[in-house]
Amino acid sequence: MDILILAVVIALVAVGAISGLVVSSRKKKQLPPTPPSTPTITAPPAEPQVGEDAVETAEEPRRTIEEVVLPEATAPVEAPVAEPEAPAAPAIEVPEPTAGRLVRLRARLARSQNSLGKGLLTLLSREHLDEDTWEEIEETLLIADVGVVPTQELVGRLRERVKVLGTRTPADLRTLLKEELLTLIGTDFDRTVKTESGEDTPGVIMVVGVNGTGKTTTTGKLARVLVADGRSVVLGAADTFRAAAADQLQTWGERVGARTVRGPEGGDPASIAYDAVKEGIAEGADVVLIDTAGRLHTKTGLMDELGKVKRVVEKHGPLDEILLVLDATTGQNGLTQARVFAEVVDITGIVLTKLDGTAKGGIVVAVQRELGVPVKLVGLGEGPDDLAPFEPEAFVDALIGD
C-alpha cells in the first residue's frame, strides 16, 4: 500500500515537471530576444568620420558634410554675396562756348551758300549790267528762297547804287552787296534767346515745329547752349506722340546734367509741360525747356494741343520764348508751316536747322518777313555744338566770302 502511494506521488511530480517545462517553453517563445550584454549606441559619435550618416534626433539636428569635416573653430564663414554694381552715371560734358560759334562754323556755311553770294558777285562784276543780267540776279535770289518782295527790293536798291557808283571794283561790289544783304536781313532785331522771366521763377521756353525738322534734337542742343552760358536747365518731354522722343531728349539732358521731366508715351502733353515748370520752380532752375509734339501742321488736333500746352504753362507765369523750328531745306513749305503755327501760338523766334545742307539761305529773309520775328538760332551740322546764335554779319560774310 505504501509502495502504491509512493508511485502515485512520483507520477504526479513527473507530470507537474513536464507541464512546467512546456509552459516555460511557450513563454520563452513569446518573449523578445534577450538584448546583448553590450547595447548598440544609436546617437552619432561626437566626431563622426567622413561618409558616415548622422542619425537625426530631436536634440541634435543633422550636420552637413562641411560641419563634419571641419572643426567648429575653423568653420568657414560664408562670403557675402556681392550686389550688382549700379550703372555708372554718364559723364557730364562741357559744351563749347556759344560766343563766336557762327564764326567758327563759317566755312561750313560758306560752302553751302556759295551759289548765292558768289553767284551775285559774279553777275554784278559783268562789264555791262543789262536787263538780262538783272533778271539773272533776280532768279538767283528767288532760287535761294529770298522771296519775291524782298528780291524786288534788293534788286531795285542794287541797280540804283551800281548806277551811282559808276566804277565797280571787286572790293566795291563786295562792300555794296554786303551792305544791302545786311539791310535785307535786318540788324536791328533783338536776337537774344530770352531766358529770364523777370519774376522769381525760371525762364520758360517752348519749342514747336513739325516732325522731321529736328525739333527734339534742337531742344537738346539748345540745352547745351544754355548750359554753356552758365544756365541750369530742366527739360520737359511733352512730345508724347512720337516714339522714343522722351528717351532722345533725356539722353541730351544727361550729357550736360539737365534733368528731364517726362510721362508715359501717349500721355497728356500739357500735364507734362506743367509738371516740368513746377519742377523747375522747385529746383530753382534758370530755364525750363519744353519740347512739344510735332505731327503734320495740317492736323488741327495738334494745333489745338499746342494751344492747350501754352495755356496750361502760363498758369505758372508767362512764356518767355516760343521758338519755331524750321528745316531750311523745305523752302516755301517752311513758310506755310510758319503761318499755321503763328496762328496758334505767339512765335517769338525762329530756329533754322540744316542751313549747312542747302543753298537756300534766303529763307532767313523770307521767314522773318513772313512772321515779323527774328531768326535767333541756326543749325549748321549734326554735331552736338553745331547750333549757333544767328549773327547777321557773320552770316553775310559767309555768303559772299572775303
C-alpha positions as CSV (number, residue, x, y, z in Angstrom):
1,M,0.0,0.0,0.0
2,D,2.7,2.4,0.9
3,I,4.6,1.5,-2.2
4,L,1.5,2.3,-4.3
5,I,1.1,5.7,-2.7
6,L,4.7,6.5,-3.3
7,A,4.4,5.5,-7.0
8,V,1.3,7.8,-7.4
9,V,3.2,10.7,-5.9
10,I,6.2,10.2,-8.1
11,A,3.9,10.0,-11.1
12,L,2.2,13.3,-10.2
13,V,5.6,15.0,-9.6
14,A,6.7,13.8,-13.0
15,V,3.6,15.1,-14.7
16,G,4.0,18.5,-13.0
17,A,7.6,18.8,-14.0
18,I,6.7,18.0,-17.6
19,S,3.9,20.6,-17.6
20,G,6.2,23.3,-16.2
21,L,8.7,22.6,-18.9
22,V,6.0,23.0,-21.6
23,V,4.7,26.3,-20.2
24,S,8.2,27.6,-19.7
25,S,9.0,26.7,-23.3
26,R,5.8,28.6,-24.6
27,K,6.6,31.7,-22.5
28,K,10.1,31.7,-23.9
29,K,8.8,31.7,-27.5
30,Q,6.5,34.7,-26.8
31,L,9.2,36.9,-25.1
32,P,11.5,39.1,-27.4
33,P,15.1,38.1,-27.8
34,T,17.3,38.9,-24.9
35,P,19.4,42.1,-25.8
36,P,23.1,41.6,-25.9
37,S,25.1,42.4,-22.9
38,T,26.7,45.4,-24.7
39,P,24.0,47.8,-26.1
40,T,24.4,49.4,-29.5
41,I,24.8,53.3,-29.4
42,T,22.3,54.9,-31.7
43,A,23.4,58.5,-31.1
44,P,26.0,59.9,-33.6
45,P,29.6,60.0,-32.3
46,A,30.9,63.3,-31.2
47,E,33.2,63.5,-34.2
48,P,31.8,61.2,-37.0
49,Q,34.1,60.2,-39.8
50,V,33.7,61.4,-43.4
51,G,30.9,59.5,-45.2
52,E,29.1,58.3,-42.0
53,D,25.4,59.2,-41.8
54,A,24.4,61.1,-38.7
55,V,21.2,59.9,-37.1
56,E,18.7,62.7,-36.7
57,T,17.4,63.2,-33.2
58,A,15.2,65.9,-31.6
59,E,18.2,67.0,-29.5
60,E,20.8,67.3,-32.3
61,P,19.9,68.1,-36.0
62,R,21.7,66.5,-38.9
63,R,25.0,68.2,-39.6
64,T,26.4,69.0,-43.1
65,I,29.5,67.4,-44.5
66,E,31.3,70.7,-44.2
67,E,30.5,70.8,-40.5
68,V,31.6,67.2,-40.1
69,V,34.9,67.7,-41.9
70,L,36.0,71.0,-40.3
71,P,36.1,71.6,-36.6
72,E,33.7,74.2,-35.4
73,A,36.5,76.6,-34.5
74,T,37.8,76.7,-38.1
75,A,34.4,76.5,-39.9
76,P,34.5,78.8,-43.0
77,V,32.5,82.0,-42.9
78,E,30.3,82.4,-45.9
79,A,31.4,85.3,-48.2
80,P,28.8,88.0,-48.6
81,V,27.0,87.9,-51.9
82,A,28.3,90.8,-54.0
83,E,25.5,93.2,-55.1
84,P,25.4,94.0,-58.8
85,E,27.1,97.4,-59.4
86,A,24.8,100.2,-60.3
87,P,25.4,101.5,-63.9
88,A,27.8,104.4,-63.9
89,A,26.3,107.8,-64.4
90,P,27.1,109.3,-67.8
91,A,30.0,111.7,-67.7
92,I,28.8,115.3,-67.8
93,E,30.1,117.1,-70.9
94,V,31.3,120.7,-71.0
95,P,29.6,122.3,-74.0
96,E,31.5,124.5,-76.4
97,P,31.1,128.2,-75.6
98,T,28.5,129.9,-77.7
99,A,30.3,133.1,-78.2
100,G,31.6,133.1,-81.8
101,R,30.1,129.7,-82.7
102,L,28.8,131.0,-86.0
103,V,32.2,132.5,-86.9
104,R,33.8,129.1,-86.2
105,L,31.2,127.4,-88.4
106,R,31.6,130.0,-91.1
107,A,33.5,127.7,-93.6
108,R,30.7,125.1,-93.4
109,L,28.1,127.8,-94.0
110,A,30.1,129.3,-96.9
111,R,30.4,126.0,-98.7
112,S,26.6,125.5,-98.8
113,Q,25.7,129.1,-99.6
114,N,28.4,129.6,-102.2
115,S,26.0,129.7,-105.2
116,L,24.1,132.6,-103.6
117,G,26.9,135.0,-102.6
118,K,29.4,134.1,-105.2
119,G,26.7,134.0,-107.9
120,L,25.6,137.5,-107.1
121,L,29.2,138.8,-107.1
122,T,29.9,137.2,-110.5
123,L,26.8,138.7,-112.1
124,L,27.4,142.2,-110.6
125,S,31.0,142.1,-111.9
126,R,30.0,141.9,-115.5
127,E,31.1,144.8,-117.6
128,H,27.6,145.6,-118.8
129,L,24.7,145.1,-116.5
130,D,21.8,144.8,-119.0
131,E,18.3,143.6,-118.3
132,D,19.2,140.0,-118.9
133,T,21.8,140.3,-116.2
134,W,19.4,141.8,-113.7
135,E,16.9,139.1,-114.4
136,E,19.6,136.5,-113.6
137,I,20.3,138.3,-110.4
138,E,16.6,138.1,-109.5
139,E,16.5,134.4,-110.4
140,T,19.5,133.7,-108.2
141,L,17.8,135.4,-105.2
142,L,14.5,133.6,-105.9
143,I,16.1,130.2,-106.1
144,A,17.7,130.9,-102.7
145,D,14.2,131.4,-101.3
146,V,14.7,135.1,-100.5
147,G,11.1,135.7,-101.6
148,V,9.5,137.8,-104.3
149,V,9.0,141.1,-102.5
150,P,12.5,141.1,-100.7
151,T,14.1,140.1,-104.1
152,Q,12.5,143.1,-105.9
153,E,13.5,145.4,-103.1
154,L,17.1,144.2,-103.1
155,V,17.5,144.4,-107.0
156,G,16.0,147.9,-107.0
157,R,18.5,149.2,-104.5
158,L,21.4,147.4,-106.2
159,R,20.5,148.9,-109.6
160,E,20.4,152.4,-108.2
161,R,23.6,152.1,-106.2
162,V,25.5,150.5,-109.1
163,K,24.4,153.3,-111.4
164,V,25.6,155.9,-108.9
165,L,28.8,154.1,-108.2
166,G,30.0,154.1,-111.7
167,T,33.3,152.3,-111.5
168,R,32.8,148.9,-109.9
169,T,35.9,147.2,-108.5
170,P,35.6,143.8,-106.8
171,A,36.1,145.4,-103.4
172,D,33.4,148.0,-104.1
173,L,30.9,145.3,-105.2
174,R,31.6,143.1,-102.2
175,T,31.0,146.1,-99.9
176,L,27.9,147.1,-101.7
177,L,26.4,143.6,-101.7
178,K,27.2,143.1,-98.0
179,E,25.5,146.3,-97.0
180,E,22.4,145.5,-99.0
181,L,22.1,142.0,-97.7
182,L,22.5,143.2,-94.1
183,T,19.8,145.7,-94.7
184,L,17.6,142.9,-96.1
185,I,18.3,140.5,-93.2
186,G,18.0,143.2,-90.6
187,T,20.5,144.2,-87.9
188,D,18.0,145.9,-85.6
189,F,16.2,142.7,-84.4
190,D,16.7,141.5,-80.8
191,R,18.0,138.0,-81.4
192,T,18.7,137.2,-77.8
193,V,17.0,134.0,-76.6
194,K,15.0,135.2,-73.5
195,T,15.9,133.1,-70.5
196,E,14.8,135.3,-67.7
197,S,11.2,135.7,-66.6
198,G,11.5,138.9,-64.7
199,E,9.9,137.1,-61.7
200,D,11.1,134.7,-59.1
201,T,10.5,131.8,-61.5
202,P,12.6,130.1,-64.2
203,G,12.5,131.4,-67.8
204,V,10.2,129.1,-69.8
205,I,11.0,128.3,-73.5
206,M,8.5,126.3,-75.6
207,V,9.9,124.7,-78.8
208,V,7.4,123.9,-81.6
209,G,7.6,122.6,-85.1
210,V,6.6,119.7,-87.3
211,N,8.3,116.3,-87.0
212,G,11.4,115.9,-89.2
213,T,12.7,119.5,-88.7
214,G,15.0,118.4,-85.9
215,K,12.8,119.9,-83.2
216,T,13.7,117.5,-80.4
217,T,17.4,117.5,-81.3
218,T,17.3,121.3,-81.4
219,T,15.8,121.3,-77.9
220,G,18.6,119.2,-76.7
221,K,21.2,121.3,-78.4
222,L,19.6,124.4,-77.0
223,A,20.1,123.0,-73.5
224,R,23.8,122.7,-74.3
225,V,23.8,126.3,-75.5
226,L,22.2,127.5,-72.2
227,V,24.5,125.3,-70.0
228,A,27.5,126.7,-71.9
229,D,26.3,130.1,-71.0
230,G,26.1,129.2,-67.3
231,R,22.4,128.4,-67.0
232,S,20.8,125.5,-65.1
233,V,18.2,123.7,-67.2
234,V,15.2,121.4,-66.7
235,L,13.8,119.7,-69.8
236,G,10.1,118.9,-70.3
237,A,9.5,116.0,-72.7
238,A,6.0,117.0,-73.8
239,D,6.2,115.2,-77.2
240,T,4.4,112.1,-76.1
241,F,3.1,111.1,-79.5
242,R,6.4,110.2,-81.2
243,A,8.0,107.0,-80.0
244,A,11.3,107.5,-78.2
245,A,11.1,111.3,-78.2
246,A,11.4,111.4,-74.4
247,D,14.3,109.0,-74.4
248,Q,16.1,111.1,-77.0
249,L,15.6,114.3,-75.1
250,Q,16.6,112.7,-71.8
251,T,19.9,111.5,-73.4
252,W,20.6,115.1,-74.5
253,G,19.9,116.3,-70.9
254,E,22.0,113.7,-69.2
255,R,25.0,114.7,-71.3
256,V,25.0,118.2,-69.7
257,G,23.5,117.4,-66.3
258,A,20.0,118.6,-67.1
259,R,17.1,116.7,-65.6
260,T,14.2,115.6,-67.8
261,V,10.6,115.6,-66.7
262,R,8.6,113.0,-68.7
263,G,5.5,110.9,-68.6
264,P,4.0,107.8,-70.3
265,E,4.0,107.5,-74.1
266,G,0.7,109.0,-75.3
267,G,0.2,110.9,-72.1
268,D,-1.1,114.4,-71.7
269,P,1.5,116.8,-73.1
270,A,0.0,119.8,-71.2
271,S,0.3,118.0,-67.9
272,I,3.9,117.1,-68.5
273,A,4.7,120.7,-69.5
274,Y,3.0,121.9,-66.3
275,D,5.0,119.5,-64.2
276,A,8.3,120.5,-65.9
277,V,7.7,124.1,-65.0
278,K,6.7,123.1,-61.5
279,E,9.9,121.1,-61.0
280,G,11.9,123.9,-62.4
281,I,10.5,126.3,-59.8
282,A,11.1,123.7,-57.0
283,E,14.7,123.2,-58.1
284,G,15.4,126.9,-58.6
285,A,16.5,126.2,-62.2
286,D,17.3,129.1,-64.5
287,V,15.4,127.8,-67.6
288,V,12.8,125.2,-68.4
289,L,12.8,124.0,-72.0
290,I,9.6,122.3,-73.2
291,D,9.7,120.1,-76.3
292,T,6.3,119.7,-77.9
293,A,4.6,117.3,-80.3
294,G,5.2,117.9,-84.0
295,R,2.9,116.0,-86.2
296,L,2.0,117.4,-89.6
297,H,0.9,121.0,-89.4
298,T,-2.3,120.1,-91.3
299,K,-3.6,118.2,-88.2
300,T,-6.0,120.5,-86.4
301,G,-5.8,118.4,-83.3
302,L,-2.1,119.1,-83.0
303,M,-2.7,122.9,-83.2
304,D,-5.4,122.6,-80.5
305,E,-3.0,120.6,-78.3
306,L,-0.2,123.2,-78.7
307,G,-2.7,126.0,-77.7
308,K,-3.6,123.9,-74.6
309,V,0.0,123.4,-73.6
310,K,0.6,127.1,-73.8
311,R,-2.4,128.0,-71.7
312,V,-1.5,125.4,-69.0
313,V,2.1,126.5,-68.8
314,E,1.0,130.1,-68.4
315,K,-0.7,129.2,-65.2
316,H,2.8,129.4,-63.6
317,G,3.6,132.6,-65.4
318,P,4.1,134.0,-69.0
319,L,6.1,132.1,-71.6
320,D,9.3,133.9,-72.3
321,E,10.1,132.3,-75.6
322,I,8.2,130.3,-78.2
323,L,10.7,129.1,-80.8
324,L,9.6,127.7,-84.1
325,V,12.0,125.1,-85.6
326,L,12.0,125.1,-89.4
327,D,14.0,123.0,-91.8
328,A,15.9,125.3,-94.1
329,T,15.8,122.8,-97.0
330,T,12.0,122.9,-97.2
331,G,11.9,126.4,-98.6
332,Q,8.4,127.8,-99.2
333,N,6.8,124.8,-97.5
334,G,8.6,126.0,-94.3
335,L,6.8,129.3,-94.7
336,T,3.4,127.5,-94.8
337,Q,4.3,125.8,-91.6
338,A,5.3,129.1,-90.0
339,R,2.0,130.7,-90.9
340,V,0.0,127.8,-89.3
341,F,2.0,127.7,-86.1
342,A,1.9,131.5,-85.8
343,E,-1.9,131.4,-85.8
344,V,-2.0,129.1,-82.7
345,V,0.9,130.4,-80.6
346,D,2.8,133.7,-80.5
347,I,6.1,132.8,-82.1
348,T,8.9,134.9,-80.7
349,G,11.8,133.5,-82.6
350,I,12.9,131.1,-85.3
351,V,15.4,128.3,-85.4
352,L,16.6,127.3,-88.9
353,T,18.1,123.8,-89.0
354,K,20.1,122.1,-91.8
355,L,21.2,125.5,-93.1
356,D,24.5,123.9,-94.0
357,G,22.9,121.5,-96.3
358,T,21.1,123.9,-98.6
359,A,21.9,126.8,-100.9
360,K,18.6,128.4,-99.9
361,G,19.9,130.7,-97.2
362,G,17.5,133.3,-98.4
363,I,14.9,131.6,-96.2
364,V,16.3,133.7,-93.4
365,V,15.0,136.8,-95.1
366,A,11.7,135.3,-96.2
367,V,10.6,133.8,-92.8
368,Q,11.5,137.0,-90.9
369,R,9.3,138.9,-93.4
370,E,6.5,136.4,-93.1
371,L,6.3,136.4,-89.3
372,G,7.9,139.7,-88.3
373,V,10.1,137.8,-85.8
374,P,13.9,137.2,-86.0
375,V,15.9,134.1,-86.7
376,K,17.6,133.6,-83.4
377,L,19.4,130.3,-83.9
378,V,20.8,128.3,-86.8
379,G,21.8,124.6,-87.1
380,L,24.9,124.0,-89.1
381,G,25.6,120.3,-88.8
382,E,25.0,117.1,-86.9
383,G,27.4,117.7,-84.0
384,P,26.1,118.5,-80.5
385,D,27.6,122.0,-80.6
386,D,26.5,122.9,-84.2
387,L,23.6,125.1,-83.0
388,A,24.7,128.7,-83.1
389,P,23.2,132.1,-82.3
390,F,22.4,133.8,-85.5
391,E,24.7,136.7,-86.3
392,P,23.8,138.7,-89.4
393,E,27.3,140.0,-90.1
394,A,28.9,136.6,-89.8
395,F,26.1,135.1,-92.0
396,V,26.6,137.6,-94.8
397,D,30.4,137.3,-94.6
398,A,29.9,133.6,-95.1
399,L,27.6,134.2,-98.1
400,I,30.0,136.5,-100.1
401,G,33.4,135.4,-98.8
402,D,36.4,137.7,-98.3
